[in-house]
Amino acid sequence: MNVKNLLAIPFVALAIGANAQDNLINSLKTNQSSNSKNAFTFTTVVNAEATSVKDQGSSGTCWSYSTNSFLESEMIRLGKKPVDLAEIFTARNAYIEKGVNYVRMHGAISLGDGGACHDVVNMYAKYGALPQEVYTGLNYGTKKNKFSEMAGLTEAILQAVVKNPNGELTPNWKKAYTAVIDSYLGAVPETFTFEGKSYTPQTFAKERVGINPKDYVELSSFNTNPYYEKMTLMVPDNWSLDQVYNVQVDDITTIIDNAVKKGFTVAWATDVSEKAFSWKNGVAYVPEKKFEEMTAEEKATMFDGPKSELTITQENRQQAFDNYGTTDDHGMQITGIAKDQNGKEYYIVKNSWGESNDYKGYLYVTKNFVKYKTTAFLLHKDGVPADMKKKLGL
């Protein structure tokens, strides 16, 4: 590959996408009130067991952390001893597949660290799984993920391949691309030993994790397509062009409620770049007033106790998506339901930004927020209510 061609590609522009997660977290730092935790009293209604809170570091791999956490909870639900799954093994495989799609599409598809809930299930089905202790993804001395440099190099390689002036591609570009990824994240072992037994990634997934990828369904809600049929999820991080089941807005919480109350958890893709989403205070809701219409006092006390919310409809949900008010920027895991001191229900949500907030890595998110800002959600098909399963043909 021509090094001059690589150097000609603007590196700064490529690195911006790799820093998106850090920028997102930094943008939320002012979203907090000083008296929030004392102003809320949450009581758990139901909560499924989940594994420990992780920290995705400086990488846009929330989708892998949240959905692998979901798979770990699935192991618990199925009566298995949970394994700390290697999120970066999943991400590494998705990066390989994403690169192939990018070249096949002549560069007309998104790159970067981002992904979707279905990517984890798809990569599990194709590549298997590894335990965290076997594949940490920390191959160059860091204690946390730090992907900006790798992202700059891999994107530069792919852009050089697409711009290749030779008229046809060699078979070597994928080897070069994969080699760069593995030099940062680590080579994938053909076999390994875990708890005294030898596995390959595929046999580990089948024998130790033991889930069936075909049992999981992904859904969303848009009024641009027929309900209760499949549609392509129109978000930039859907690089694989996967399809989801399209349901009505109120179905989102009906399905999630049914699942959680039956002991299932949910992998949740959403928009958190909202003034009413506070990572520090661990609360998210949909204010009745727009932020710019609030008084200074209202802004300062946004998270000081329960607040009234905007009514969510199919129309205002769609409008927010169409005008970029809702963007697909984060993935988390819904593990339960709680009530505040007024009896209002919230979802208990596990994040992957460490334990630095008021609830040690968890948040309480209103059902209205989930209706309004969900871009997609994934769960076991048996968590879907029977009448909905019939409508969807599951």
C-alpha positions as CSV (number, residue, x, y, z in Angstrom):
1,M,0.0,0.0,0.0
2,N,1.3,3.5,-0.9
3,V,2.3,5.3,2.3
4,K,2.1,8.6,0.5
5,N,-1.6,8.0,-0.2
6,L,-2.2,7.3,3.5
7,L,-0.5,10.4,4.6
8,A,-2.5,12.5,2.1
9,I,-5.7,11.7,4.0
10,P,-6.6,14.4,6.6
11,F,-5.9,12.6,9.9
12,V,-7.6,15.2,12.1
13,A,-10.9,14.7,10.5
14,L,-10.7,11.0,11.1
15,A,-9.7,11.3,14.7
16,I,-12.8,13.5,15.5
17,G,-15.1,10.5,15.1
18,A,-12.9,8.4,17.4
19,N,-13.3,11.0,20.2
20,A,-17.1,11.2,19.9
21,Q,-17.7,9.2,23.1
22,D,-15.4,11.5,25.2
23,N,-17.0,14.5,23.7
24,L,-20.5,13.1,24.6
25,I,-19.6,12.5,28.2
26,N,-17.9,15.9,28.5
27,S,-21.0,17.6,27.0
28,L,-23.1,16.2,29.9
29,K,-21.0,17.5,32.8
30,T,-23.2,20.5,33.4
31,N,-26.4,18.4,33.4
32,Q,-26.8,18.2,37.1
33,S,-28.4,19.7,40.2
34,S,-26.7,20.0,43.6
35,N,-29.4,18.4,45.6
36,S,-30.6,15.6,43.3
37,K,-30.0,12.4,45.2
38,N,-31.6,13.8,48.4
39,A,-34.6,15.0,46.4
40,F,-35.5,11.5,44.9
41,T,-36.6,8.4,46.8
42,F,-36.5,5.4,44.5
43,T,-38.0,2.0,45.5
44,T,-37.2,-1.0,43.4
45,V,-40.3,-2.7,41.9
46,V,-38.4,-5.5,40.0
47,N,-34.8,-5.9,39.0
48,A,-33.0,-8.7,37.2
49,E,-29.6,-9.7,38.2
50,A,-26.7,-8.1,36.3
51,T,-23.0,-8.3,36.3
52,S,-20.6,-5.6,37.6
53,V,-20.5,-2.1,36.0
54,K,-17.7,-1.7,33.5
55,D,-16.0,1.4,32.0
56,Q,-15.7,1.5,28.2
57,G,-12.9,4.2,28.4
58,S,-12.1,6.3,25.4
59,S,-13.9,4.2,22.9
60,G,-17.3,4.3,21.2
61,T,-18.1,0.7,22.2
62,C,-21.1,1.3,24.4
63,W,-23.1,-1.0,22.1
64,S,-20.7,-3.8,22.8
65,Y,-20.6,-3.2,26.5
66,S,-24.4,-2.9,26.9
67,T,-25.3,-5.9,24.8
68,N,-22.6,-8.1,26.2
69,S,-23.8,-7.1,29.7
70,F,-27.3,-8.1,28.4
71,L,-25.9,-11.5,27.3
72,E,-24.3,-12.0,30.7
73,S,-27.7,-11.4,32.3
74,E,-29.1,-13.9,29.9
75,M,-26.7,-16.5,31.2
76,I,-27.9,-15.8,34.7
77,R,-31.5,-16.0,33.7
78,L,-30.8,-19.4,32.1
79,G,-29.3,-20.7,35.3
80,K,-25.7,-20.5,34.1
81,K,-22.7,-19.1,35.9
82,P,-22.1,-15.8,34.2
83,V,-18.8,-15.0,32.5
84,D,-17.3,-11.6,32.1
85,L,-17.4,-11.5,28.3
86,A,-14.8,-9.7,26.2
87,E,-16.5,-6.7,24.8
88,I,-13.5,-5.7,22.7
89,F,-13.4,-9.1,21.1
90,T,-16.9,-8.4,19.8
91,A,-15.9,-4.9,18.8
92,R,-12.8,-6.2,17.0
93,N,-14.8,-8.6,14.9
94,A,-17.4,-5.8,14.1
95,Y,-14.5,-3.6,13.0
96,I,-13.3,-6.2,10.5
97,E,-16.9,-6.7,9.1
98,K,-17.4,-3.0,9.0
99,G,-14.2,-2.5,7.0
100,V,-15.4,-5.1,4.5
101,N,-18.8,-3.3,4.1
102,Y,-17.1,0.1,3.8
103,V,-15.0,-1.1,0.9
104,R,-17.8,-2.9,-0.8
105,M,-19.9,0.2,-0.6
106,H,-17.1,2.3,-2.0
107,G,-16.9,4.3,1.2
108,A,-20.6,5.2,1.2
109,I,-21.3,3.9,4.7
110,S,-20.3,5.0,8.2
111,L,-17.1,4.1,10.0
112,G,-15.9,4.8,13.5
113,D,-16.3,2.9,16.8
114,G,-20.1,3.0,16.7
115,G,-22.4,0.0,16.4
116,A,-25.8,-1.4,17.3
117,C,-27.2,-4.0,19.6
118,H,-27.6,-6.5,16.8
119,D,-23.9,-6.3,16.1
120,V,-23.1,-8.2,19.3
121,V,-25.5,-11.0,18.5
122,N,-24.3,-11.1,14.9
123,M,-20.7,-11.3,15.9
124,Y,-21.5,-13.9,18.5
125,A,-23.1,-16.0,15.9
126,K,-20.2,-15.7,13.4
127,Y,-17.1,-15.5,15.6
128,G,-18.1,-16.9,19.0
129,A,-17.1,-15.4,22.3
130,L,-14.2,-15.0,24.6
131,P,-13.9,-14.3,28.3
132,Q,-12.5,-10.9,29.3
133,E,-9.4,-12.5,31.0
134,V,-8.4,-14.0,27.6
135,Y,-9.0,-10.9,25.4
136,T,-8.8,-7.6,27.2
137,G,-8.1,-5.5,24.1
138,L,-5.4,-3.7,26.0
139,N,-2.4,-4.6,23.9
140,Y,-0.2,-1.6,24.3
141,G,0.1,-0.8,28.0
142,T,-3.1,1.2,28.8
143,K,-5.5,0.3,31.6
144,K,-8.6,1.5,29.7
145,N,-9.6,1.5,26.1
146,K,-8.1,4.3,24.1
147,F,-9.0,3.9,20.5
148,S,-8.4,7.3,18.8
149,E,-5.0,6.5,17.3
150,M,-6.2,3.1,16.0
151,A,-9.3,4.7,14.5
152,G,-7.2,7.2,12.7
153,L,-5.0,4.6,11.1
154,T,-7.7,2.1,10.2
155,E,-9.9,4.7,8.6
156,A,-7.0,6.0,6.7
157,I,-6.3,2.6,5.3
158,L,-9.9,2.0,4.3
159,Q,-10.1,5.4,2.6
160,A,-6.9,4.7,0.7
161,V,-8.3,1.4,-0.5
162,V,-11.5,3.0,-1.7
163,K,-9.5,5.7,-3.5
164,N,-7.0,3.1,-5.0
165,P,-6.1,4.3,-8.5
166,N,-5.1,0.9,-9.7
167,G,-8.5,0.0,-11.1
168,E,-8.9,-3.2,-9.0
169,L,-8.2,-4.1,-5.4
170,T,-5.5,-6.6,-4.3
171,P,-6.3,-9.3,-1.8
172,N,-3.9,-7.8,0.7
173,W,-5.8,-4.7,1.9
174,K,-7.9,-6.8,4.4
175,K,-4.8,-8.4,5.8
176,A,-3.2,-5.0,6.3
177,Y,-6.4,-3.6,7.9
178,T,-6.8,-6.6,10.2
179,A,-3.1,-6.4,11.2
180,V,-3.4,-2.8,12.4
181,I,-6.5,-3.7,14.5
182,D,-4.8,-6.7,16.0
183,S,-1.6,-4.8,16.7
184,Y,-3.7,-2.5,19.0
185,L,-6.3,-4.9,20.4
186,G,-4.4,-8.2,20.3
187,A,-4.4,-11.3,18.1
188,V,-7.4,-13.6,18.6
189,P,-6.3,-17.0,20.1
190,E,-7.3,-20.1,18.1
191,T,-7.6,-22.0,21.4
192,F,-7.5,-21.1,25.0
193,T,-8.0,-22.5,28.5
194,F,-10.7,-21.2,30.8
195,E,-11.5,-22.7,34.2
196,G,-9.4,-25.8,33.3
197,K,-11.0,-26.6,30.0
198,S,-9.8,-25.9,26.4
199,Y,-12.0,-24.0,24.0
200,T,-12.1,-22.2,20.7
201,P,-14.1,-18.9,20.6
202,Q,-16.9,-20.9,18.8
203,T,-17.0,-23.8,21.3
204,F,-16.8,-21.3,24.2
205,A,-19.9,-19.6,22.9
206,K,-21.8,-22.8,22.4
207,E,-20.7,-24.7,25.5
208,R,-20.1,-22.1,28.1
209,V,-22.3,-19.1,27.2
210,G,-25.0,-21.2,25.6
211,I,-27.4,-18.7,24.1
212,N,-29.1,-19.1,20.7
213,P,-28.6,-16.0,18.6
214,K,-31.8,-16.7,16.7
215,D,-33.8,-16.2,19.9
216,Y,-33.2,-12.4,20.0
217,V,-35.2,-9.7,18.3
218,E,-34.6,-6.0,17.8
219,L,-37.4,-3.4,17.5
220,S,-38.0,0.3,17.1
221,S,-40.9,2.7,16.3
222,F,-41.3,4.9,13.2
223,N,-44.4,6.2,11.4
224,T,-42.6,6.1,8.1
225,N,-43.1,2.3,7.7
226,P,-45.9,-0.2,8.2
227,Y,-46.3,-1.3,11.8
228,Y,-45.5,-4.9,12.9
229,E,-43.3,-5.5,9.9
230,K,-39.5,-5.4,9.5
231,M,-37.8,-2.3,8.3
232,T,-34.1,-1.1,7.9
233,L,-33.0,0.8,10.9
234,M,-32.1,4.2,9.5
235,V,-29.3,5.3,11.8
236,P,-25.7,5.9,10.8
237,D,-24.3,3.2,13.1
238,N,-26.3,0.5,11.3
239,W,-23.4,-0.2,9.0
240,S,-24.7,-3.7,8.4
241,L,-28.1,-2.4,7.2
242,D,-29.9,-4.8,9.6
243,Q,-33.7,-4.7,9.9
244,V,-35.8,-4.3,13.0
245,Y,-39.4,-4.9,13.8
246,N,-41.4,-1.7,13.6
247,V,-44.0,-1.2,16.5
248,Q,-46.1,1.7,17.7
249,V,-44.7,4.2,20.3
250,D,-46.7,2.8,23.2
251,D,-45.6,-0.7,22.3
252,I,-42.0,0.2,23.3
253,T,-42.8,0.4,27.0
254,T,-45.5,-2.3,26.9
255,I,-42.9,-4.8,25.6
256,I,-40.1,-3.6,27.9
257,D,-42.5,-3.8,30.9
258,N,-43.5,-7.3,30.0
259,A,-39.9,-8.4,29.6
260,V,-38.6,-6.9,32.8
261,K,-41.4,-8.2,34.9
262,K,-40.8,-11.7,33.6
263,G,-37.1,-11.5,34.5
264,F,-35.6,-10.5,31.2
265,T,-33.4,-7.5,30.6
266,V,-33.2,-5.3,27.5
267,A,-30.3,-4.0,25.5
268,W,-31.2,-0.3,24.8
269,A,-30.0,2.1,22.1
270,T,-30.9,5.7,22.7
271,D,-30.0,9.4,22.6
272,V,-28.4,10.8,25.8
273,S,-27.2,14.1,24.4
274,E,-30.2,15.8,26.1
275,K,-30.3,18.6,28.7
276,A,-32.6,16.4,30.8
277,F,-30.2,13.5,30.8
278,S,-28.0,13.7,33.9
279,W,-25.2,11.1,34.1
280,K,-23.9,12.7,37.4
281,N,-27.4,12.6,39.1
282,G,-28.4,9.3,37.4
283,V,-31.8,10.6,36.2
284,A,-33.3,11.2,32.8
285,Y,-36.8,12.5,31.8
286,V,-38.6,14.7,29.2
287,P,-39.4,18.2,30.5
288,E,-42.7,19.9,29.6
289,K,-40.8,23.0,28.7
290,K,-38.0,23.3,26.1
291,F,-34.6,24.0,27.8
292,E,-34.3,27.4,26.1
293,E,-37.7,28.4,27.5
294,M,-36.8,27.6,31.1
295,T,-36.0,30.3,33.7
296,A,-32.5,30.2,35.3
297,E,-34.0,28.7,38.4
298,E,-35.7,26.0,36.5
299,K,-32.5,25.1,34.7
300,A,-30.6,25.0,38.0
301,T,-33.1,22.6,39.6
302,M,-33.9,20.3,36.7
303,F,-32.9,17.2,38.7
304,D,-34.1,18.3,42.1
305,G,-36.8,15.8,42.5
306,P,-39.6,14.4,40.2
307,K,-40.9,16.7,37.5
308,S,-43.9,16.7,35.2
309,E,-43.2,15.6,31.6
310,L,-44.1,16.1,28.0
311,T,-46.7,13.7,26.6
312,I,-45.0,11.5,24.0
313,T,-46.9,10.7,20.8
314,Q,-45.9,8.9,17.6
315,E,-45.8,12.3,15.9
316,N,-43.4,14.2,18.2
317,R,-41.2,11.1,18.6
318,Q,-40.9,11.0,14.7
319,Q,-40.3,14.7,14.5
320,A,-37.5,14.6,17.0
321,F,-35.8,11.8,15.0
322,D,-36.3,13.5,11.6
323,N,-35.0,16.9,12.7
324,Y,-31.9,15.4,14.5
325,G,-33.3,16.1,17.9
326,T,-33.0,12.4,18.5
327,T,-29.6,10.9,17.5
328,D,-28.4,7.3,18.0
329,D,-25.5,8.1,20.3
330,H,-25.4,5.6,23.2
331,G,-26.3,2.0,24.3
332,M,-27.2,0.8,27.8
333,Q,-29.0,-2.1,29.5
334,I,-32.4,-1.9,31.1
335,T,-32.4,-4.2,34.1
336,G,-35.5,-3.3,36.1
337,I,-38.3,-0.9,37.2
338,A,-38.4,1.4,40.2
339,K,-40.9,4.0,41.6
340,D,-40.2,7.5,42.9
341,Q,-41.8,8.9,46.0
342,N,-44.9,9.9,44.0
343,G,-45.4,6.4,42.6
344,K,-44.2,7.2,39.1
345,E,-42.3,4.3,37.4
346,Y,-38.8,4.6,36.0
347,Y,-36.6,2.0,34.3
348,I,-33.4,1.0,36.1
349,V,-30.6,1.3,33.6
350,K,-27.0,0.1,33.7
351,N,-24.4,2.2,32.0
352,S,-20.8,1.5,31.0
353,W,-19.1,4.7,32.2
354,G,-17.8,3.3,35.4
355,E,-19.3,4.0,38.9
356,S,-18.6,7.7,39.0
357,N,-22.2,8.9,39.3
358,D,-24.7,9.1,42.2
359,Y,-26.0,5.6,41.7
360,K,-22.6,3.8,41.1
361,G,-23.1,3.4,37.4
362,Y,-26.9,3.1,37.2
363,L,-29.6,5.6,36.2
364,Y,-33.3,6.0,36.7
365,V,-34.9,6.8,33.4
366,T,-38.6,7.7,32.9
367,K,-40.8,5.7,30.6
368,N,-41.5,8.9,28.6
369,F,-37.8,9.3,28.0
370,V,-37.6,5.7,26.7
371,K,-40.6,6.3,24.4
372,Y,-39.2,9.5,23.1
373,K,-35.5,8.8,22.7
374,T,-35.2,5.0,22.0
375,T,-33.6,4.4,18.6
376,A,-33.8,0.6,19.0
377,F,-34.0,-2.1,21.7
378,L,-33.1,-5.8,21.7
379,L,-34.4,-8.7,23.9
380,H,-35.2,-12.4,23.9
381,K,-38.3,-13.1,21.9
382,D,-40.0,-14.7,24.9
383,G,-39.9,-11.3,26.6
384,V,-42.3,-10.0,24.0
385,P,-46.0,-10.2,25.1
386,A,-47.9,-13.1,23.4
387,D,-50.3,-10.9,21.5
388,M,-47.4,-8.8,20.1
389,K,-45.4,-12.0,19.2
390,K,-48.5,-13.0,17.1
391,K,-48.6,-9.6,15.4
392,L,-44.9,-9.8,14.6
393,G,-45.0,-13.4,13.5
394,L,-42.5,-14.6,16.1
